[in-house]
């Protein structure tokens, strides 16, 4: 009888795990579809990354790791500048940032991150990540550089965007957690009616096939460009762990410890990049689903990871995802990329950063100008630009500029 109950419990965990993967699925595959990476590989590395995270944390934290939006712009630039293999090599090295921060937290405590990476540093960098992607979203939404006519493109992208907005604002329960999935579904159906989708690749694809793995190549310029970018998502990781701690009523910052969760995130990111997948991060959507369903058992995330790995070997899934028109993705991205910038703004607000204070104003202004203006610095034949330059400048200015003395009224 006990064995039967246990078997039923495992079956329920497997079902709930599939549900959790469904919640994460839209955002998970969005990154590879935007950047040109293989969607099946992203599924594989999300599953493997989650299992590695559980290994590093003693399987105590009920979170799911998958494709990070923070790396979209760097991946796009890296693929154009050096190719996929070299970009993956640089991304694999970003795991070292997590390892370094994990070691720092282990030695000095979690408060050290707040001192080195305060909101005035992290906030504007995250804003630049979102704003830097805005032109990409608009270009895809209007069909620029594609075979889609403008009228078709603007109709599909705006319907997709409107659907996503309506679901995000007006829906309730589990449905509210998957607005991206609904937006893509409605946009895809509209494309079907407009005759913009070719199903032949799906029919030709095998049911079982290996994900498209990439062997990384290492180039110093790519590594130096990508390393600083990991700072923002690594610091955001702290917020993710605090969120799941609040939901479950357990302090995961103490047990298993922030140093172990950072290490797990870094190992998952490095492992993903070593085989051609996008870097991983903790998913707020899944944390929301945990809060809604009250399923706090980490075994559920193990099942979600297993499902992701199993589905990654289905060739027809990858072929189907590849048929999603770019104009549908453009509609989604106009919301998603803006929301990244909003996260940066909320970081400044939550941190109670006084933007009128001279020191803070200088840091934020320089970072925003460098990021939006496309500033670059050539050093020894290597160019540092974009988000990486913004992160470095923000950190240096924060360390060099003296803090304002407390004012006495």
ABEGO torsion letter per residue (X at the ends): XAAAAAAAAAAAAAAAAAAAAAAAAAAAAAAAAAAGBBAAAAAAAAAAAAAAAAAAAGGABBBBBBBBAAAAAAAAAAAAAAEAAAAAAAAAAAAAAAAAAAAAAAAAEAAAAAAABBAAAAAAAAAAAAAAAAAAAAAAAAGBGBABBAAAAAAAAAAAAAAAAAAAAABBEAAAAAAAAAAAAAAAAAAAAAGABBAAAAAABBABBBBBBBBBBBBAAAAAAAAAAAAAAAAAAAAAAAAAAAAAGBBAAAOAEAAAAAAAAAAAAAAAAAAGBBBBBBBAAAAAAAAAAGBABAAAAAAAAAAAAAAAABAAAAAAAAABBAAAAAAAAAAAAAAAAAAAAAAAAAAGBBAABAAAAAAAAAAAAAAAAGBBBBBGGBBBBEAAAAAAAAAAAAAABBBBBBBBX
